[in-house]
Amino acid sequence: MSMIASVISAAFDVDKIREDFPVLKQRIHGKPLVYLDSAATAQKPFAVIDAIRKFHEVDCANIHRGVHELSQRSTAAYEETRIKAKRFLNARAKNELIFVRGTTEGINLVASSWGRKNVKAGDEIVISTLEHHSNIVPWQMLCEEKGARLRVIPVDDRGELLLEEYEKLLGPRTRMVAVGHVSNALGTINPVRQIVEMAHRAGALALIDGAQAAPHMKIDVQALDADFYAFSGHKVIGPTGIGILYGKAKLLNAMPPYQGGGDMIKSVTFEKTIYADLPYKFEAGTPNIAGGIGLGAAFDYITSIGLDKIAAYEHELLVYGTEALSRIPGLRIIGTAREKAAVLSFVIDGIHPHDIGTVLDRQGIAVRTGHHCAQPVMDRFGVPATTRASLAFYNTFAEIDALAAGLAKVKEIFS
Amino acid sequence: MVDDLYQEIIIDHSKRPRNCHAMADANRKAEGYNPLCGDELKLYIKIENDIVKDVSWVGTGCAISTASASLMTESVKGKSRQEALKLLEKFHEQLTTDTPVTQELGKLVVFCGVRDYPARVKCATLAWHTLKSALTNSGEPVVSTE
């Protein structure tokens, strides 16, 4: 460990943090669990588990409609999360935060509601090679329906977007630029401020898929000037089935509802329904109340540690992990962007990722293998799949040593 | 332990797969694909008088699926269509149920370790599903283990 790494890690009490995550205490196949799959979903601290439990045990009621005590408590707790989300993203107003099931639904909401109203035949939507399928398919579906065209920003061999190529894609027909803040498959941190600015100069809107960024860095949607920003609760140590879509109020106000139902109306007659104001216009039906409350606890937990500290610690883990893996003969790291989140995606000569994943699992090490829902990225780098170790602030340097030892065992079996 | 899965014979066949080439004069062909892993294989069979005279394959996949394709081709060569289909049934049963391991499978018994790895059963059965498609001409030119 370098001097700087040891200084940061000394200031960052990871042992204490790990005490808060019960799942990490178990053994898998007789070995201590080494959880290196946080880009798929992050583990949950007691604070989140307890908040969900308290809702079900003490406060359980539907929100927004009861006058009784429990309904008021659950409404207050759920709406409190919206205010926390506003702070988490530095949005202007709390009505710019829409509760959704996750990033995927957030993107689909925009593609469906904004897209159907504003995209016409011959228009263009720009995405990038690095996108997760959830930021490809909704736009593809929209383009197919409208006769619009999907354009794709290419990447270089490091996995960085080619901005000069992006510039060439922009034009009077560009309506929307939808890119990920951080690549889930490679870890590349994209220069989203610049990407948004370039989109705006071309007269287009910009949506940022923040699924992989929200858990790892401070996000300021006003500084980014993003028109839409979506992320999932479960990747920021919250529960599954809840997420946030941020949108600028003037855009959201002009968009038609995404789904119809209860809670999204002011009044209903068979002749005419008057829709609710923001954010409820986009929140039809009883939402994931427990999830929303759990997400609030997740925001609190992350904020209490501090995203700046989390980002600094995770960066040291990444540097340490990159060095450790680079020492393994025949191993090639896919994705070597200069600005990178703590994702280590790699291939080993002659050994299939699924075999690597199985052998690591038997040593208690959880990694993701496959195409990571980003097949175009795999195609770009000419590999069918990779093994991906993705790190979070509860991981340790010792766990990276365990990964390196696990890979030595993999090589021993398949040598 | 993981060595139960990656037995020597599996490692050997994954590194040096047998019958791994295309066949110009095949009279049965089928393709198999596992969308979850990206594994894919093309199977070529020459059937004469209902006997599998020759069988070969090309494809990409993990050690388990590669070794399975390799050993499958060795096992069915020379068998009648019915015998091959019966072996397939037995193989599938041994990998996916709790029936006691029998020696009827011959060296294919090495794949029984897959039982403890539910996520990997598909890898071991892809070649066999493709074989079934080729032998029965079930009408689906591409089979999927999903």
Contacts between the chains, C-beta under 8 A, distances in Angstrom:
chain1	res1	chain2	res2	distance
A	350	B	15	7.9
A	351	B	63	7.7
A	352	B	61	6.7
A	352	B	62	3.6
A	352	B	63	6.1
A	353	B	62	7.7
A	354	B	37	5.7
A	354	B	62	4.2
A	354	B	64	7.7
A	354	B	120	7.2
A	354	B	123	6.8
A	355	B	6	7.5
A	355	B	62	5.0
A	355	B	63	4.7
A	355	B	64	7.2
A	358	B	2	6.9
A	358	B	5	6.8
A	358	B	117	6.2
A	358	B	119	7.8
A	358	B	120	6.2
A	359	B	2	5.3
A	359	B	6	7.5
A	362	B	1	6.9
A	362	B	2	4.0
A	370	B	36	7.0
A	370	B	37	6.7
A	370	B	38	7.4
A	371	B	38	6.3
A	378	B	38	7.9
A	384	B	38	4.3
A	384	B	60	6.5
A	385	B	37	7.0
A	385	B	38	5.6
A	413	B	2	7.1
A	413	B	3	7.4
A	413	B	6	5.3
A	413	B	11	7.2
A	414	B	6	7.6
A	414	B	11	6.7
A	414	B	14	8.0
A	414	B	15	8.0
A	414	B	63	6.9
